């Protein structure tokens, strides 16, 4: 049987260098509304997995889909705006 303790030093040896950069953290922050909307959509879908969806479930799914699409659209607009304004045409 192998002990994880012997491997731990090799796995965590570069832990200080694996931290995300400021640019990566900013990218995650910009994507967070999309991530949260997708989580809400998944929650609504999970609720309906083991039963026949009721009218309330159908409304919840529609709202979650609309929020996810709206979040993606907003993220795409922000990305397009920064691409157009930041680059030379």
C-alpha positions in Angstrom: 0.0 0.0 0.0 1.3 3.4 -1.0 0.9 6.3 1.4 -0.1 9.7 0.0 2.3 11.4 2.3 5.3 10.3 0.2 3.7 11.8 -2.9 2.5 15.0 -1.2 5.9 16.7 -1.3 6.1 16.2 -5.1 2.5 17.3 -5.6 2.7 20.5 -3.5 6.3 21.4 -4.3 5.2 24.1 -6.8 2.1 25.2 -5.0 3.4 28.8 -4.7 3.8 29.1 -8.4 0.4 27.6 -9.3 -1.6 30.5 -8.0 -3.8 32.3 -10.6 -2.5 35.5 -12.1 -4.4 38.8 -11.8 -5.5 38.5 -15.4 -6.9 35.0 -14.8 -8.8 36.2 -11.8 -10.2 39.1 -13.8 -11.3 36.7 -16.5 -13.0 34.5 -13.9 -14.7 37.5 -12.4 -16.0 38.5 -15.9 -17.4 35.0 -16.5 -19.0 34.7 -13.0 -22.5 35.9 -14.1 -22.5 33.2 -16.9 -21.3 30.5 -14.4 -23.9 31.4 -11.8 -26.7 31.5 -14.5 -25.6 28.0 -15.7 -25.6 26.7 -12.1 -29.2 28.0 -11.7 -30.2 26.3 -15.0 -28.6 23.0 -13.8 -30.4 23.3 -10.5 -33.7 23.7 -12.3 -33.0 20.7 -14.6 -31.9 18.5 -11.7 -35.2 19.3 -9.9 -37.1 17.8 -12.8 -35.0 14.7 -13.3 -37.0 12.3 -11.0 -40.5 13.5 -11.6 -42.8 14.8 -14.3 -42.3 18.6 -14.5 -45.2 20.7 -13.2 -46.1 24.0 -14.6 -44.0 25.7 -11.9 -41.0 23.6 -12.9 -41.5 24.5 -16.6 -41.6 28.2 -15.7 -38.5 27.8 -13.6 -36.7 26.1 -16.5 -37.7 28.8 -18.9 -36.6 31.6 -16.6 -33.3 29.8 -16.0 -32.7 29.4 -19.7 -33.5 33.0 -20.4 -31.1 34.1 -17.6 -28.3 31.9 -18.9 -28.8 33.2 -22.5 -28.9 36.8 -21.2 -25.7 36.3 -19.2 -24.0 34.8 -22.2 -25.2 37.7 -24.5 -24.0 40.3 -22.0 -20.6 38.5 -21.7 -20.3 38.4 -25.5 -21.1 42.1 -25.8 -18.4 42.9 -23.2 -15.9 40.7 -25.0 -16.8 42.2 -28.4 -16.6 45.8 -27.0 -13.2 45.2 -25.5 -11.9 43.5 -28.7 -13.1 46.3 -31.0 -12.0 49.2 -28.8 -8.7 47.6 -27.8 -7.5 46.5 -31.2 -6.3 48.3 -34.3 -8.6 47.8 -37.3 
